[in-house]
Amino acid sequence: MTKLTIIGAGSTVFTKNIVVDLLTIDQFKTMEIALMDIDKNRLIKTKEVLEIISKKMGVTPKISIHTNRKEALIDTEFVQTTIQVGGYKPSTVIDFEIPKKFGLNQTIADTLGVGGIMRSLRTIPVLLDIAEDIDQICSKAIWMQYVNPMCTNMIAINKAYPKIKSIGLCHSVQGTVEMLAEDLNEKINDINYQCAGINHMAFFQKFEKISTGEDLYPKLKNLADLILNDKIVSSRTKKQEYPGRNLHEKVRYEVLKRFGFFVTESSEHFAEYVPWFIKPNKKELIQKYNIPLDEYILRCEYYSELWKNLNKNISMITNENIKRSHEYASYIIDAIVNNNKYTVYGNVMNDNLIENLPNNCCVEVPCLVDEKGFHPKKIGRLPEQLSALMRTNINVQILSAEAALTQKKEHIYHAAMLDPLTSSHLSIEEIYALVDEMLEAHSDYLPEYR
């Protein structure tokens, strides 16, 4: 019987999506699913949701709950991590509020920037503890790692535990394909694409119409002019979930116009990976590109309220339509167990997959998955302007991972000084002072740095 262990299963909505995806596959209708979290109340609620949905689907998975991670990992073939160390309060609030005192605004702060650096420093020690357990208890398991900051986390995991079969997963590639197909009024099943780069900053090298072979980039570039001139907005406008979310995608279409290729991560994310859109004393840029400052705070508040409502009435989630999502986890497990070959976009160490990026960085590339595991595709060289842009983020990722692995404080300063957004706002002295204040504020979740 196939077994999946989900660490961080108290994330009820995401866990529900992954498990439902698996239960739609005939071979997994009775599979074993171990739910692990440090919050037992959330675990109980997640299990309750899954049991109701399983009954509606007419399936009988073996679902167990655990607060002991090692116990949950026994005999598992697949591990999934979806954790948030420090949570919304206090850690996410700290990541936004202290930088604001220094005049530094952010949108998401979970991938790059000083917020992303601090998130990695909190997260990597926990992920390495998980890696040690996997290495000792289920060393042959496939680890599907969903936690941000993706590249920084994967660099640290692979450097410390290179023999573990880990792959970083995100939904930005397939999510962007869906968005672009809708923007272009094309059917998603008629789109052929190839994408490569780093997580949240990968670019589509190919975006074509299968039925005719038409290159769709000229249409995308025409669309960029319309969106940037406020003639139309992106299709994401129809999918607003919470206040403040950027639905116009002006940043991404501006990047397409300037760099020639479309990037995978949303405008609210991308705006803080570069120094051009969030500038001190330039509110006109924020307005021009519809940049949602503090958007992740609003998102956290939305999901916090959603959890409160869910805790009172789970029908709001159990009554949703049952359908397979675009998350990769179920496709990976199906491909490995049943040899139903499938290509996912995975985050793995470079190892010459992209020739003009450093080998010690983490890249996001197509990975064929079959019964033997996952096999990353060699891409070759990316356009130089794209690899140059990625390296500005890779510098921060490598140094943040090095700081977490060595516990050397100097590398935290190095990462922050080289961060595109932080360095465009603050002097060296200010960056040092900011880092020191944030390390002190996060001390309950950090090891001692030398």
SEMAR-512113 format. One line per 2 residues: number of its first residue (from 0); their letters; for each residue x, y, z of C-alpha. Coordinates in steps of 0.05 Angstrom, whole numbers, plus 5000, padded with zeros to 4 digits. Example, Ala and Ser with C-alpha at 12.3 -4.5 7.8 and 13.67 -1.06 7.14 Angstrom:
0> as> 5246,4910,5156  5273,4979,5143 $
END
This chain:
0> mt> 5000,5000,5000  5027,5068,4980 $
2> kl> 5040,5116,5038  5046,5192,5038 $
4> ti> 5068,5231,5100  5047,5304,5100 $
6> ig> 5088,5347,5149  5050,5411,5162 $
8> ag> 4982,5378,5150  4949,5430,5194 $
10> st> 4947,5472,5131  4878,5443,5120 $
12> vf> 4860,5473,5052  4925,5455,5018 $
14> tk> 4927,5385,5049  4855,5374,5027 $
16> ni> 4874,5392,4955  4933,5344,4953 $
18> vv> 4895,5286,4984  4834,5295,4940 $
20> dl> 4880,5296,4879  4907,5227,4900 $
22> lt> 4839,5198,4917  4814,5212,4846 $
24> id> 4864,5160,4822  4838,5088,4825 $
26> qf> 4902,5057,4853  4904,5106,4912 $
28> kt> 4832,5101,4937  4855,5060,4997 $
30> me> 4925,5089,5005  4956,5107,5072 $
32> ia> 4962,5181,5090  4998,5202,5153 $
34> lm> 4981,5273,5174  5034,5306,5218 $
36> di> 5033,5375,5251  5053,5407,5317 $
38> dk> 4981,5434,5324  4937,5376,5344 $
40> nr> 4872,5416,5337  4887,5431,5265 $
42> li> 4905,5359,5252  4839,5335,5280 $
44> kt> 4801,5385,5236  4841,5365,5174 $
46> ke> 4826,5292,5186  4752,5307,5196 $
48> vl> 4750,5345,5130  4785,5287,5093 $
50> ei> 4740,5234,5123  4677,5272,5101 $
52> is> 4704,5282,5031  4728,5209,5026 $
54> kk> 4658,5186,5044  4628,5230,4990 $
56> mg> 4678,5202,4940  4664,5130,4961 $
58> vt> 4738,5117,4978  4770,5088,5041 $
60> pk> 4840,5115,5052  4876,5098,5116 $
62> is> 4886,5166,5150  4926,5174,5214 $
64> ih> 4946,5237,5253  5013,5248,5288 $
66> tn> 5048,5302,5328  5110,5257,5329 $
68> rk> 5146,5266,5263  5189,5204,5268 $
70> ea> 5128,5161,5281  5093,5191,5220 $
72> li> 5153,5175,5174  5156,5100,5188 $
74> dt> 5149,5060,5124  5130,5120,5082 $
76> ef> 5148,5124,5008  5132,5197,4998 $
78> vq> 5141,5258,5043  5111,5326,5033 $
80> tt> 5130,5389,5072  5084,5449,5078 $
82> iq> 5107,5484,5142  5112,5557,5164 $
84> vg> 5161,5568,5220  5140,5625,5265 $
86> gy> 5073,5632,5232  5036,5696,5214 $
88> kp> 5045,5721,5285  5097,5737,5307 $
90> st> 5145,5722,5249  5110,5747,5186 $
92> vi> 5089,5811,5222  5161,5822,5244 $
94> df> 5186,5812,5173  5143,5870,5150 $
96> ei> 5141,5918,5209  5215,5925,5225 $
98> pk> 5237,5939,5153  5182,5992,5149 $
100> kf> 5217,6030,5205  5277,6035,5159 $
102> gl> 5235,6058,5100  5235,5990,5066 $
104> nq> 5167,5966,5040  5153,5895,5016 $
106> ti> 5096,5857,4983  5104,5783,5001 $
108> ad> 5172,5776,5037  5174,5700,5034 $
110> tl> 5224,5688,4978  5275,5744,4973 $
112> gv> 5288,5811,5007  5304,5817,5080 $
114> gg> 5238,5783,5097  5256,5724,5053 $
116> im> 5325,5719,5085  5296,5717,5155 $
118> rs> 5244,5666,5134  5299,5621,5107 $
120> lr> 5339,5627,5171  5278,5606,5212 $
122> ti> 5259,5550,5164  5324,5515,5144 $
124> pv> 5341,5488,5213  5273,5454,5217 $
126> ll> 5279,5427,5146  5347,5398,5163 $
128> di> 5317,5364,5224  5264,5334,5178 $
130> ae> 5319,5314,5129  5356,5278,5185 $
132> di> 5293,5239,5203  5281,5221,5130 $
134> dq> 5353,5198,5123  5348,5153,5185 $
136> ic> 5276,5127,5178  5256,5126,5105 $
138> sk> 5319,5141,5064  5289,5116,4999 $
140> ai> 5228,5162,5003  5215,5217,4952 $
142> wm> 5213,5284,4988  5165,5334,4955 $
144> qy> 5186,5401,4986  5135,5458,4980 $
146> vn> 5163,5508,5031  5188,5577,5013 $
148> pm> 5238,5607,5003  5244,5549,4954 $
150> ct> 5313,5559,4924  5347,5577,4990 $
152> nm> 5316,5517,5025  5334,5468,4970 $
154> ia> 5406,5493,4967  5413,5480,5042 $
156> in> 5378,5412,5040  5420,5387,4982 $
158> ka> 5485,5412,5011  5472,5380,5079 $
160> yp> 5437,5316,5054  5456,5305,4981 $
162> ki> 5434,5232,4980  5361,5246,4998 $
164> ks> 5315,5246,4937  5285,5315,4945 $
166> ig> 5249,5358,4894  5222,5428,4906 $
168> lc> 5151,5440,4880  5112,5503,4865 $
170> hs> 5051,5519,4823  5077,5583,4790 $
172> vq> 5094,5551,4723  5028,5515,4711 $
174> gt> 4989,5572,4743  5020,5622,4695 $
176> ve> 5005,5578,4635  4932,5577,4655 $
178> ml> 4932,5652,4663  4965,5666,4596 $
180> ae> 4920,5617,4560  4860,5656,4588 $
182> dl> 4892,5723,4572  4903,5701,4500 $
184> ne> 4834,5667,4495  4868,5601,4479 $
186> ki> 4852,5531,4504  4904,5509,4555 $
188> nd> 4907,5439,4524  4928,5471,4459 $
190> in> 4990,5504,4490  5060,5476,4483 $
192> yq> 5112,5509,4527  5181,5503,4558 $
194> ca> 5204,5542,4618  5269,5547,4656 $
196> gi> 5305,5589,4708  5299,5593,4783 $
198> nh> 5236,5587,4826  5193,5650,4820 $
200> ma> 5240,5675,4766  5236,5624,4710 $
202> ff> 5219,5647,4640  5181,5615,4583 $
204> qk> 5230,5599,4528  5174,5571,4484 $
206> fe> 5100,5587,4484  5065,5558,4423 $
208> ki> 4997,5536,4397  4999,5460,4387 $
210> st> 4945,5456,4333  4978,5507,4287 $
212> ge> 5050,5512,4312  5040,5587,4320 $
214> dl> 5089,5624,4365  5044,5660,4414 $
216> yp> 5097,5710,4438  5078,5764,4387 $
218> kl> 5006,5762,4414  5032,5766,4485 $
220> kn> 5074,5827,4468  5014,5861,4436 $
222> la> 4975,5844,4499  5030,5876,4541 $
224> dl> 5019,5943,4506  4944,5941,4520 $
226> il> 4953,5922,4594  5008,5973,4606 $
228> nd> 4965,6028,4575  4904,6009,4616 $
230> ki> 4864,5986,4556  4851,5917,4588 $
232> vs> 4871,5879,4650  4896,5808,4660 $
234> sr> 4846,5751,4670  4867,5745,4743 $
236> tk> 4818,5802,4757  4763,5750,4755 $
238> kq> 4796,5709,4810  4805,5758,4868 $
240> ey> 4806,5722,4935  4825,5776,4985 $
242> pg> 4834,5852,4985  4899,5882,4961 $
244> rn> 4919,5827,4913  4951,5851,4849 $
246> lh> 4906,5827,4793  4930,5871,4736 $
248> ek> 4998,5838,4724  5029,5902,4700 $
250> vr> 5097,5885,4729  5102,5819,4692 $
252> ye> 5080,5849,4626  5130,5906,4636 $
254> vl> 5185,5854,4646  5162,5819,4583 $
256> kr> 5168,5885,4545  5238,5899,4572 $
258> fg> 5269,5829,4574  5232,5794,4518 $
260> ff> 5204,5735,4557  5147,5723,4606 $
262> vt> 5164,5706,4678  5129,5653,4721 $
264> es> 5115,5688,4786  5061,5740,4799 $
266> se> 5071,5814,4796  5063,5823,4870 $
268> hf> 5121,5774,4881  5166,5798,4824 $
270> ae> 5161,5871,4844  5205,5858,4905 $
272> yv> 5257,5815,4869  5284,5874,4830 $
274> pw> 5300,5947,4847  5255,5982,4796 $
276> fi> 5183,5981,4821  5184,5995,4896 $
278> kp> 5223,6058,4908  5226,6106,4967 $
280> nk> 5186,6170,4956  5159,6147,4889 $
282> ke> 5086,6131,4902  5070,6142,4829 $
284> li> 5106,6077,4812  5064,6039,4863 $
286> qk> 5001,6068,4831  5024,6059,4759 $
288> yn> 5039,5985,4768  4984,5970,4820 $
290> ip> 5035,5942,4869  5001,5915,4932 $
292> ld> 5048,5933,4990  5038,5888,5051 $
294> ey> 4998,5840,5008  5022,5779,5046 $
296> il> 4996,5809,5111  4927,5816,5080 $
298> rc> 4933,5745,5054  4951,5718,5123 $
300> ey> 4893,5755,5154  4846,5727,5102 $
302> ys> 4868,5655,5115  4867,5666,5190 $
304> el> 4795,5686,5185  4781,5629,5137 $
306> wk> 4809,5580,5189  4765,5610,5243 $
308> nl> 4704,5600,5199  4726,5531,5179 $
310> nk> 4736,5512,5251  4663,5530,5263 $
312> ni> 4634,5502,5199  4674,5454,5155 $
314> sm> 4618,5449,5103  4648,5509,5068 $
316> it> 4705,5464,5046  4673,5395,5045 $
318> ne> 4618,5420,4998  4667,5444,4945 $
320> ni> 4667,5410,4878  4713,5350,4877 $
322> kr> 4765,5356,4822  4839,5346,4812 $
324> sh> 4881,5408,4821  4943,5428,4782 $
326> ey> 4989,5414,4841  5044,5366,4821 $
328> as> 5045,5319,4882  4993,5269,4857 $
330> yi> 5023,5267,4788  5091,5251,4817 $
332> id> 5065,5195,4861  5024,5166,4804 $
334> ai> 5083,5168,4757  5129,5133,4806 $
336> vn> 5080,5081,4832  5043,5066,4767 $
338> nn> 5096,5088,4717  5047,5138,4687 $
340> ky> 5103,5182,4660  5092,5256,4672 $
342> tv> 5133,5320,4665  5133,5369,4724 $
344> yg> 5172,5432,4735  5217,5416,4794 $
346> nv> 5268,5454,4835  5334,5416,4837 $
348> mn> 5408,5433,4842  5436,5460,4777 $
350> dn> 5491,5409,4761  5502,5439,4691 $
352> li> 5428,5437,4674  5431,5512,4658 $
354> en> 5501,5527,4634  5503,5602,4648 $
356> lp> 5479,5596,4721  5523,5573,4779 $
358> nn> 5525,5498,4792  5514,5509,4867 $
360> cc> 5447,5543,4856  5377,5513,4853 $
362> ve> 5342,5516,4785  5271,5503,4762 $
364> vp> 5269,5459,4700  5225,5406,4668 $
366> cl> 5233,5339,4703  5207,5274,4673 $
368> vd> 5179,5229,4728  5173,5154,4720 $
370> ek> 5179,5091,4762  5253,5105,4772 $
372> gf> 5243,5174,4800  5251,5244,4771 $
374> hp> 5299,5263,4715  5315,5337,4705 $
376> kk> 5323,5361,4633  5387,5395,4610 $
378> ig> 5369,5463,4583  5435,5491,4559 $
380> rl> 5444,5567,4559  5390,5617,4575 $
382> pe> 5388,5686,4542  5443,5726,4577 $
384> ql> 5396,5781,4602  5354,5728,4637 $
386> sa> 5412,5692,4670  5441,5759,4692 $
388> lm> 5375,5778,4724  5370,5710,4760 $
390> rt> 5441,5716,4787  5421,5778,4827 $
392> ni> 5372,5733,4865  5417,5672,4866 $
394> nv> 5470,5712,4903  5422,5723,4961 $
396> qi> 5397,5651,4960  5466,5620,4964 $
398> ls> 5490,5667,5019  5426,5657,5060 $
400> ae> 5434,5582,5056  5507,5588,5075 $
402> aa> 5488,5631,5135  5438,5578,5159 $
404> lt> 5487,5521,5148  5548,5553,5180 $
406> qk> 5512,5599,5231  5560,5654,5210 $
408> ke> 5527,5722,5220  5570,5755,5168 $
410> hi> 5534,5717,5112  5467,5746,5134 $
412> yh> 5496,5815,5125  5525,5795,5058 $
414> aa> 5458,5768,5034  5421,5831,5055 $
416> ml> 5473,5877,5024  5467,5841,4958 $
418> dp> 5391,5837,4958  5365,5880,4900 $
420> lt> 5308,5914,4937  5343,5924,5004 $
422> ss> 5407,5951,4973  5367,6000,4930 $
424> hl> 5336,6031,4992  5388,6028,5049 $
426> si> 5461,6044,5063  5509,5991,5090 $
428> ee> 5502,6018,5161  5426,6016,5155 $
430> iy> 5427,5945,5129  5470,5922,5187 $
432> al> 5424,5956,5237  5362,5926,5203 $
434> vd> 5391,5856,5204  5412,5862,5277 $
436> em> 5343,5886,5298  5308,5830,5259 $
438> le> 5354,5776,5287  5338,5800,5357 $
440> ah> 5263,5801,5343  5265,5730,5313 $
442> sd> 5312,5702,5366  5260,5652,5392 $
444> yl> 5262,5616,5325  5336,5622,5308 $
446> pe> 5400,5588,5330  5458,5628,5358 $
448> yr> 5496,5663,5301  5570,5676,5309 $
END
